[in-house]
Amino acid sequence: MNLNGKIIVVTGAGSGIGRSLVEKFVAEGARQVVAVDINSGNAQQTANDYGCVAMTADVSRDEDIKRVVEETESSIGPIDLFCSNAGIIALHGEPWWATSAPNSTWQAMWEIHVMAHVYAARACLPGMLERGQGYFLNTASAAGLLNQIGDAAYSTTKHAAIGFAESLAITHGDDGIKVSVLCPQAVATRMTAEIGDGDGGTAAVDGMLTAEQVAAEAVQGLASEQFLLLPHKEVAEYRKRKTDDYDRWLGGMRKLRRRYGHPQP
Ligand SMILES: NC(=O)c1ccc[n+]([C@@H]2O[C@H](COP(=O)([O-])OP(=O)(O)OC[C@H]3O[C@@H](n4cnc5c(N)ncnc54)[C@H](O)[C@@H]3O)[C@@H](O)[C@H]2O)c1
């Protein structure tokens, strides 16, 4: 996709990767970018900094996403690219069981990491299918291809996000709908400042990228219209090892977990 002249919505645009995506899209000559966040002040700050439009929405609410799509399309024009990027982590601490996160965390992650992507597609698809074109960029994570040690709810919902992106691409690729799924490992944002000692923990085993680097990779991936965008190149090899020999890969992940000293239940 050539981003020049395009109308683009980015969720989670008040901070981190979303904010950097907005910056890059404006620099690439987008006609308008809508910066969406649950935090109105941060969405407005992004809009002020990069000369675009701010909207407040909770992406876990179907009606909020519908409103963003309707307001964008009626006041600006048809959406060319919708980026579902908002995400959360919720650290639960000891005991570090795979079941430790409370139901409320599982539910919030399901809604923000998966259903928000479904709501965006549901709201945008009718217009996109009529026009015979449209693009979804969904931010998942390397945790959705591999795993996030110590965070089962995050890992599981990011796997589901990738599954939904695959379904979108398979079901609507023939109708002119494009899909990319962005899967970084650790990125230095507010999110990772909460992990480990602010160093990203095991997710940062290959180092941390900046949000600007990840956004630049996303722009490149959109230009080549690739499905899987891997800002950390190592992830392609890890993914291959996982599919080649699942048991060996699981053993390696357990070793990594022990190395980082997660308490044994
Ligand atoms: N930082 C990383 O290491 C990393 C790695 C892989 C994937 N990701 C993914 O990248 C995406 C962006 O994360 P980030 O690192 O920039 O984090 P961040 O915390 O800097 O930004 C996330 C933004 O999403 C917003 N948000 C959260 N819940 C929302 C909701 N219900 N409705 C609307 N907005 C909401 C927050 O207010 C925040 O502005 C997330 O999906 C995250 O899971 C991050």
The ligand as an SDF file (V2000), in Angstrom:
LIG
                    3D

 44 48  0  0  0  0  0  0  0  0999 V2000
    5.9710   -2.9190   23.9440 N   0  0  0  0  0  0  0  0  0  0  0  0
    6.2200   -4.1570   23.5520 C   0  0  0  0  0  0  0  0  0  0  0  0
    7.2560   -4.7520   23.9160 O   0  0  0  0  0  0  0  0  0  0  0  0
    5.2840   -4.8720   22.6340 C   0  0  0  0  0  0  0  0  0  0  0  0
    5.7400   -6.0490   22.0300 C   0  0  0  0  0  0  0  0  0  0  0  0
    4.8710   -6.7290   21.1810 C   0  0  0  0  0  0  0  0  0  0  0  0
    3.6030   -6.2500   20.9550 C   0  0  0  0  0  0  0  0  0  0  0  0
    3.1880   -5.0950   21.5710 N   0  0  0  0  0  0  0  0  0  0  0  0
    1.8320   -4.6460   21.2990 C   0  0  0  0  0  0  0  0  0  0  0  0
    1.8920   -3.3620   20.7190 O   0  0  0  0  0  0  0  0  0  0  0  0
    0.6830   -2.6620   20.9710 C   0  0  0  0  0  0  0  0  0  0  0  0
    1.0080   -1.2610   21.4770 C   0  0  0  0  0  0  0  0  0  0  0  0
    1.6620   -1.3870   22.7260 O   0  0  0  0  0  0  0  0  0  0  0  0
    2.7690   -0.3420   23.2490 P   0  0  0  0  0  0  0  0  0  0  0  0
    3.9630   -1.1160   23.5940 O   0  0  0  0  0  0  0  0  0  0  0  0
    2.8580    0.7980   22.3240 O   0  0  0  0  0  0  0  0  0  0  0  0
    2.1010    0.0450   24.6470 O   0  0  0  0  0  0  0  0  0  0  0  0
    1.6820    1.4510   25.2820 P   0  0  0  0  0  0  0  0  0  0  0  0
    1.2000    1.1110   26.6250 O   0  0  0  0  0  0  0  0  0  0  0  0
    2.7690    2.4440   25.1180 O   0  0  0  0  0  0  0  0  0  0  0  0
    0.4470    1.9130   24.3470 O   0  0  0  0  0  0  0  0  0  0  0  0
   -0.7840    1.2480   24.3540 C   0  0  0  0  0  0  0  0  0  0  0  0
   -1.8710    2.2740   24.1380 C   0  0  0  0  0  0  0  0  0  0  0  0
   -3.1290    1.5760   24.0440 O   0  0  0  0  0  0  0  0  0  0  0  0
   -4.0870    2.3320   24.7600 C   0  0  0  0  0  0  0  0  0  0  0  0
   -5.2060    1.4640   25.1800 N   0  0  0  0  0  0  0  0  0  0  0  0
   -5.1830    0.4690   26.1000 C   0  0  0  0  0  0  0  0  0  0  0  0
   -6.4060   -0.0710   26.2370 N   0  0  0  0  0  0  0  0  0  0  0  0
   -7.2260    0.5970   25.3890 C   0  0  0  0  0  0  0  0  0  0  0  0
   -8.5960    0.5030   25.0790 C   0  0  0  0  0  0  0  0  0  0  0  0
   -9.4030   -0.3770   25.7020 N   0  0  0  0  0  0  0  0  0  0  0  0
   -9.1180    1.3320   24.1390 N   0  0  0  0  0  0  0  0  0  0  0  0
   -8.3220    2.2370   23.5140 C   0  0  0  0  0  0  0  0  0  0  0  0
   -7.0120    2.3850   23.7760 N   0  0  0  0  0  0  0  0  0  0  0  0
   -6.4570    1.5700   24.6990 C   0  0  0  0  0  0  0  0  0  0  0  0
   -3.3390    2.8850   25.9620 C   0  0  0  0  0  0  0  0  0  0  0  0
   -4.0120    3.9930   26.5450 O   0  0  0  0  0  0  0  0  0  0  0  0
   -1.9980    3.2620   25.3200 C   0  0  0  0  0  0  0  0  0  0  0  0
   -2.0030    4.5990   24.8470 O   0  0  0  0  0  0  0  0  0  0  0  0
   -0.0890   -3.5250   21.9550 C   0  0  0  0  0  0  0  0  0  0  0  0
   -1.0820   -4.2680   21.2680 O   0  0  0  0  0  0  0  0  0  0  0  0
    0.9650   -4.4450   22.5200 C   0  0  0  0  0  0  0  0  0  0  0  0
    0.4160   -5.6610   23.0050 O   0  0  0  0  0  0  0  0  0  0  0  0
    4.0030   -4.3990   22.3910 C   0  0  0  0  0  0  0  0  0  0  0  0
  1  2  1  0
  2  3  2  0
  2  4  1  0
  4  5  1  0
  4 44  2  0
  5  6  2  0
  6  7  1  0
  7  8  2  0
  8  9  1  0
  8 44  1  0
  9 10  1  0
  9 42  1  0
 10 11  1  0
 11 12  1  0
 11 40  1  0
 12 13  1  0
 13 14  1  0
 14 15  2  0
 14 16  1  0
 14 17  1  0
 17 18  1  0
 18 19  2  0
 18 20  1  0
 18 21  1  0
 21 22  1  0
 22 23  1  0
 23 24  1  0
 23 38  1  0
 24 25  1  0
 25 26  1  0
 25 36  1  0
 26 27  1  0
 26 35  1  0
 27 28  2  0
 28 29  1  0
 29 30  1  0
 29 35  2  0
 30 31  1  0
 30 32  2  0
 32 33  1  0
 33 34  2  0
 34 35  1  0
 36 37  1  0
 36 38  1  0
 38 39  1  0
 40 41  1  0
 40 42  1  0
 42 43  1  0
M  CHG  2   8   1  16  -1
M  END
$$$$
